[in-house]
Amino acid sequence: MKVEQKGHTTIIKDTQGDIQSFVEKVTHEYNSFKSHNLILDVTHDKSVTLNHIKLFSDLSKTHRTAKKSFVIVAEDIDFNSVPVKLVVVPSLLEAHDIIEMEEIERDLGF
C-alpha cells in the first residue's frame, strides 16, 4: 500500500494485488485518512472485478457521510454496472476531476 498526499486529497495505491487485504488495511487505518478526500487506486491489480469493487461500499458510505469524496480508480470493469453509491473511474485524472466537482457542489450547499 502506497499513500500519497496532495493538498486535501489522499491517494492510496494497492501495491500487493490483493483487493481483500487492501480493503482491510484501508479500513484499519481509516482514522488517519478520514479528514481528507480519498482516491483508492486499484489499477495495479489487473484481475479486479465488480465484486471486488463492491467490497468498498461500507467504507465509501462512511466517508461520504462525513462530507468527503471517495473515488475508486479501476480499469477493465463495466462502469455501467457499478452501484450508484460508489464512484469508480478509469484514471487518476478523472478521480481528481470528480473530487473537484464534488468540492464545488459542497461549497454551493448541494
N, C-alpha and C positions, 0 to 999 in steps of 0.2 A: 504494500500500500504506500503510495507516494502522495504527500499532502503539499499543496502549493497555495499560497495566499496572494490574492490580487485585489487590493482595496477592500471592499465589503463582501467579497466572494471567496469561498474556499473551494479549490478543485481537488478532488480526491480520486486518484487513479488506481485501478486494480492492476497490480503487477504480478499476481500469482496465477490468474486464470481460473480461479475457483470462486464462483459467484456466491455460493452459500457461505463460505468463510468470510468473504468480503462484506456481505450484509451483516454478519455477526460482529466483525471488527468495527464497522462504522456505527452500528447500534451501540456497541460497548463504549466507544469513545465519543458518543454523540454530544455529551455536555461540553466538550471543548470546541464543537462546531456550531452549536445551536444559535449563536448570535449572528451568524453570517449566512448569506445565501450559499447554497450548496450545488456544486456540479459534481456528479459522480460519473466518472469516465470508465466504462467497461469495454472499450473498443479493443483492448489488448487480448481479450478472450473471444476468439472467433466462433466459439460454439454457443454463444449466448442466445437463448430463446425467449419467447414472450413469457413463458412460465418463470424463467429466471428474473425477468424484469418485474414481474408481479410480486416478487419477494420484498421489494422496496415499498410496497403500498402503505404499510403501517408507519414506517419512518417518514414517508412523504406526507402523510396525513398530519402527523405530529408537527412536522416542520412548517407546513402551510398554515396550520392553526396558529402558529406563533408569528404569522405575517412575514415569513421569509420564503424565498424562492427555492425550489427543489427540482433540479433538472438532471435527467439521466442521458448520457451520451452513449449510444449503441449503434452498431452497424448491422446490416443484413437481417432486419426484422421487419415484419409487416406493421408499419406505423399506424395503419388504419384499424388494426385490431387492439391497439394499446388502450387500456381503460382510460376514461376521461379524467379520472383522478390523478393520473400520472402524466408528467411531461417528459417525453422522450424525443430526442433529436439526433440526427446523424453526425453532427460535428460540434466541436468546441465553440466555433464562431457563432453558430446558431444558438447554442446554450447561453452565451453571453448576451446575444440579442434578446432572447426571451427574458432573461433577468432584467435587462434594461427596460423592456416594455412593462414588466410587472412592477418594477420600481416606480415608473411613471404613473401607472394605474393606482398604486397605493398612495402616492403623493396627491393624486387627484381625488382620493376617497372612494375608489371603486372596490 
